[in-house]
């Protein structure tokens, strides 16, 4: 018996999940940062039927390691991909440990407008103390402090996305009114380390609220739409999924697949000569496409989706798109996005009501009821 259909997400930053993945890439190193590269990878994922692509990021420059990582900002890449795709969701990784949540919310709202409602946000943390120096900020020390910054950052972003009501923009030539100022709101947020008054400088996103993804042990579950859960085996993932407390749950899965040129184990061994594949505590599959299909079928009984981290994008993504996704489709285990559908709709998430409009409606209804009682 098959489980429910899975939403498939794939991380497409750099050349793959392994730090030495660039050594097996199908392109020359100088092509990594070109627009053609990122658009080609996104097109492969979209044509295969993936629900979502994510784009990792980090403020620190490449270090002195033998396998340095070069990247353009995730939001900038996401905006470029949004213009060259039509159905796939796009979620950049944006930490708010040091970044200003006001600016992050504006960038992400703009991305949702550019993509016509296909944007998401992967919330992570800046853990390295060097990141504080790069931002020119005092270090945020400790897991609790970093979690606080993530919590407050998401709260501010979500409030700012609501600070414009849906009908705030009038665009009336006859009355010379572009905005209804009564439908713009101050958020008046005060946290432990900063305050934000608002309102936003970008109209409310097409989705109302972008889809927010993150780890529920780092960001309160109430602030997330999708929990990203980890575990080294199926039982651990199932337990984490059961306790996530979010509308949707995606499992993190690292994959190295057999290819026509070499087995997955041979490919991993080749890269391990240069650098170790860091153990992040995630479920890891090293083997055939058929075995991965069986694993994903089992996962479909516990989670709503998976975020795949391919060993080497140029090698594994072709196997995923050519063998894994078609096999899952044949078993009706893939949830595919439809043209003209927002990411929220694709994931079965309702478009949330604007908190300020809802509060005003409630106040009006209460006042009306009070007047009727007086009569």
C-alpha positions in Angstrom: 0.0 0.0 0.0 1.4 3.4 -1.0 1.6 6.3 1.3 0.5 9.9 0.6 2.1 11.9 -2.2 5.4 13.5 -1.3 6.5 17.1 -2.0 10.0 17.0 -3.3 12.4 19.8 -2.5 16.1 19.9 -3.5 19.0 22.1 -2.3 20.8 23.5 -5.4 23.5 25.7 -3.8 27.0 25.3 -5.2 27.9 21.9 -6.8 26.4 19.6 -4.2 26.3 18.5 -0.5 29.9 17.3 -0.4 32.5 20.0 0.1 34.6 18.5 -2.8 31.6 18.2 -5.1 33.1 20.7 -7.5 35.8 18.2 -8.4 33.1 16.0 -10.1 31.0 18.8 -11.6 30.2 18.7 -15.3 31.1 22.4 -15.8 34.4 24.2 -15.4 34.9 26.0 -12.0 34.5 29.4 -13.5 30.9 28.6 -14.6 29.6 28.1 -11.0 28.6 31.7 -10.4 27.1 32.3 -13.9 23.4 32.9 -14.4 23.2 30.1 -16.9 24.4 27.6 -14.3 21.7 28.3 -11.7 18.9 28.7 -14.3 19.9 25.3 -15.8 19.8 23.5 -12.5 16.5 25.1 -11.6 15.0 24.2 -15.0 16.0 20.5 -14.5 14.3 20.5 -11.1 11.2 22.2 -12.4 10.8 20.0 -15.4 11.2 16.9 -13.3 8.3 17.9 -11.0 10.0 19.1 -7.9 7.8 21.3 -5.6 10.6 23.5 -4.3 14.2 24.4 -4.7 16.2 25.9 -1.8 19.3 28.0 -2.0 21.8 27.9 0.8 23.7 31.0 1.8 26.3 32.4 4.3 27.9 35.7 4.9 31.5 34.4 5.3 33.9 34.5 2.4 35.6 31.4 1.1 38.3 30.3 3.5 41.7 28.6 3.1 40.3 25.1 2.8 41.2 23.1 -0.3 37.6 23.1 -1.4 36.4 26.7 -1.0 32.7 27.6 -1.7 31.8 30.5 -3.9 28.3 31.9 -4.1 26.1 34.8 -5.0 23.6 35.9 -2.4 20.7 33.5 -2.1 18.0 36.1 -2.4 19.6 37.5 -5.6 19.8 34.0 -7.1 16.2 33.3 -6.1 15.0 36.5 -7.8 16.9 35.5 -11.0 15.5 31.9 -10.9 12.0 33.3 -10.3 12.0 35.1 -13.6 13.1 32.0 -15.5 10.7 29.5 -14.0 6.9 29.3 -13.8 5.8 26.6 -11.4 8.5 25.6 -8.9 8.7 27.2 -5.5 11.9 29.1 -4.6 13.1 29.4 -1.0 16.4 31.1 -0.2 18.2 30.5 3.1 18.3 33.8 5.0 19.6 33.9 8.6 18.4 36.8 10.8 21.0 36.3 13.5 22.7 39.6 12.4 20.7 40.7 9.4 18.0 43.4 9.9 14.6 41.7 9.9 13.0 44.8 8.3 15.2 44.5 5.3 14.9 40.7 5.1 11.1 41.0 5.1 11.3 43.5 2.3 13.6 41.3 0.2 11.4 38.2 0.7 8.1 40.1 0.0 9.7 41.4 -3.2 10.7 37.9 -4.2 7.1 36.7 -3.7 5.9 39.5 -6.0 8.5 38.6 -8.6 7.6 34.9 -8.5 3.9 35.5 -8.5 3.5 33.8 -5.1 6.0 31.0 -5.3 8.5 32.2 -2.6 9.5 30.6 0.7 12.0 31.3 3.4 14.4 28.8 5.0 15.3 30.3 8.4 18.7 29.3 9.7 21.3 30.8 12.1 24.8 32.3 11.7 26.7 30.1 14.2 30.3 31.2 13.5 31.7 34.2 15.5 33.4 35.4 12.3 30.0 36.2 10.9 29.5 38.9 13.6 32.7 40.6 12.5 31.5 40.5 8.9 28.3 42.2 9.9 30.1 44.6 12.2 27.9 43.4 15.1 28.6 42.1 18.6 28.6 38.3 18.6 25.3 36.5 19.4 26.7 33.8 21.7 24.9 30.6 22.6 22.1 28.5 21.1 19.5 30.3 23.2 20.6 33.7 22.0 20.6 32.6 18.4 17.2 31.0 18.7 15.9 34.3 20.2 17.1 36.3 17.2 15.5 33.8 14.8 12.2 33.9 16.8 12.1 37.7 16.9 13.2 38.0 13.2 10.4 35.7 12.0 7.9 37.5 14.2 8.9 40.9 12.8 8.9 39.7 9.2 5.5 38.1 9.5 4.1 41.3 11.1 5.5 43.5 8.4 4.0 41.3 5.7 0.7 42.1 7.3 1.4 45.8 7.8 -0.2 46.5 4.4 -3.7 45.2 4.0 -4.5 43.5 0.7 -6.5 46.4 -0.6 -4.1 49.2 0.7 -3.0 50.1 -2.8 -5.7 52.1 -4.6 -4.0 53.4 -7.7 -6.8 55.9 -8.4 -5.9 58.5 -11.1 -9.2 60.2 -10.6 -8.6 60.9 -6.9 -4.8 61.1 -7.1 -4.6 58.5 -4.4 -2.1 55.6 -4.6 -2.5 54.3 -1.1 -5.2 54.2 1.5 -3.1 55.1 4.6 -5.8 53.8 6.9 -4.9 50.3 5.6 -1.2 50.6 6.5 -0.3 49.7 10.1 2.6 50.1 12.6 3.7 46.8 14.0 5.3 48.4 17.1 7.6 45.4 17.9 9.9 45.6 20.8 12.2 42.6 21.5 15.2 42.0 23.8 17.7 43.5 21.4 15.9 45.8 19.0 12.6 47.5 18.1 10.8 47.9 14.8 7.9 50.3 14.3 7.0 49.7 10.6 5.0 49.6 8.4 6.8 47.8 5.6 8.0 49.5 2.4 6.7 46.7 0.1 3.0 45.8 -0.3 1.7 42.6 1.2 3.1 39.5 -0.6 0.7 37.7 -3.0 0.6 34.7 -0.6 -0.2 37.0 2.3 2.6 35.3 4.2 5.5 33.5 2.5 6.0 29.8 3.4 8.4 29.7 6.3 10.6 26.6 6.7 13.0 25.8 9.5 14.0 23.5 12.3 11.4 23.4 15.1 14.2 23.2 17.7 15.6 26.5 16.5 12.4 28.4 15.6 9.1 28.0 17.5 6.8 25.6 15.7 4.0 28.2 15.8 6.1 30.5 13.5 6.7 27.8 10.9 4.7 26.5 8.0 7.1 23.6 7.3 9.3 21.9 9.8 12.7 20.6 8.5 13.4 17.5 10.6 16.5 15.3 10.9 17.5 11.9 12.0 20.0 9.2 11.1 17.4 6.5 10.5 13.7 6.2 9.6 12.6 5.8 13.2 14.3 8.9 14.3 12.8 10.9 11.4 9.4 9.5 12.2 9.7 10.5 15.8 10.9 14.0 15.0 8.0 14.4 12.5 5.4 13.3 15.0 6.6 15.9 17.5 7.1 18.8 15.0 3.8 20.6 15.7 3.7 22.4 12.3 1.2 22.3 9.4 3.7 20.4 7.2 6.9 18.4 7.8 9.8 17.8 5.4 12.6 15.3 6.2 16.2 16.2 5.4 17.8 13.5 3.3 21.3 13.5 1.8 21.7 11.3 -1.3 24.5 9.8 -3.3 23.1 7.6 -6.2 24.5 5.0 -8.5 25.3 6.6 -11.9 26.2 5.1 -15.3 29.8 5.9 -14.6 30.2 4.7 -11.0 28.4 3.4 -8.0 27.4 5.7 -5.3 29.9 4.2 -2.9 32.7 4.7 -5.5 31.7 8.3 -6.0 31.7 9.0 -2.3 35.1 7.4 -1.9 36.5 9.4 -4.7 35.5 12.7 -3.0 36.5 11.5 0.5 40.1 11.5 -0.7 39.9 15.2 -0.7 37.6 16.1 2.2 35.2 14.4 4.6 31.4 14.5 4.0 30.3 16.2 7.2 27.8 14.2 9.3 24.9 16.6 10.1 22.8 14.0 11.8 20.6 13.6 8.7 19.2 10.5 7.0 21.7 9.6 4.3 21.1 7.3 1.3 24.1 5.9 -0.6 23.0 3.4 -3.2 20.6 2.9 -6.2 17.7 4.9 -7.4 15.3 2.0 -6.7 16.5 1.8 -3.1 15.9 5.5 -2.7 12.4 5.2 -4.2 11.7 2.5 -1.5 13.0 4.8 1.2 10.9 7.7 0.1 7.9 5.5 -0.1 8.5 4.6 3.6 9.0 8.3 4.5 5.7 9.3 2.8 3.9 7.6 5.7 5.5 10.0 8.2 6.2 13.3 6.4 4.7 15.5 3.8 7.9 16.0 1.9 11.6 15.6 1.7 14.4 18.1 1.1 17.1 16.2 -0.9 20.8 17.2 -0.6 22.5 15.6 -3.6 26.2 14.6 -3.2 27.1 16.2 -6.6 24.3 18.1 -8.3 25.5 17.5 -11.9 25.5 13.7 -11.3 22.7 13.1 -8.8 20.1 15.5 -10.0 20.0 13.8 -13.4 19.4 10.4 -11.7 16.8 12.0 -9.5 15.0 13.5 -12.5 15.4 10.6 -14.8 14.8 7.6 -12.5 13.6 8.5 -9.0 10.9 11.0 -9.8 9.4 9.0 -12.6 9.3 5.9 -10.4 7.6 7.8 -7.6 5.1 9.2 -10.1 4.3 5.8 -11.4 3.4 4.9 -7.8 1.5 8.1 -7.4 3.9 9.3 -4.7 4.8 12.7 -6.1 2.8 15.9 -5.5 3.5 18.1 -8.5 3.0 21.9 -8.6 0.5 23.2 -11.1 0.9 26.3 -13.3 -0.5 29.5 -11.7 -0.5 28.0 -8.2 1.1 29.6 -5.3 3.6 27.7 -3.1 1.1 27.8 -0.2 -1.6 26.3 -2.4 0.7 23.6 -3.7 1.5 22.6 -0.1 -2.2 22.7 0.8 -1.8 25.7 3.1 -4.5 28.4 3.4 -3.7 32.0 2.6 -3.8 33.6 6.0 -6.0 36.5 6.9 -4.3 39.8 7.5 -4.0 40.2 11.3 -4.8 44.0 11.2 -7.8 43.7 8.9 -9.1 40.8 11.0 -8.7 42.8 14.2 -10.5 45.8 12.7 -13.3 43.5 11.5 -13.6 42.0 15.0 -13.7 45.4 16.6 -16.4 46.6 14.2 -18.5 43.5 14.9 -18.1 44.0 18.6 -19.1 47.6 18.4 -22.2 46.8 16.3 -23.3 44.1 18.7 -22.9 46.5 21.6 -25.1 49.1 19.9 -27.8 46.5 19.2 -27.8 45.5 22.8 -28.3 49.1 23.8 -31.3 49.4 21.5 
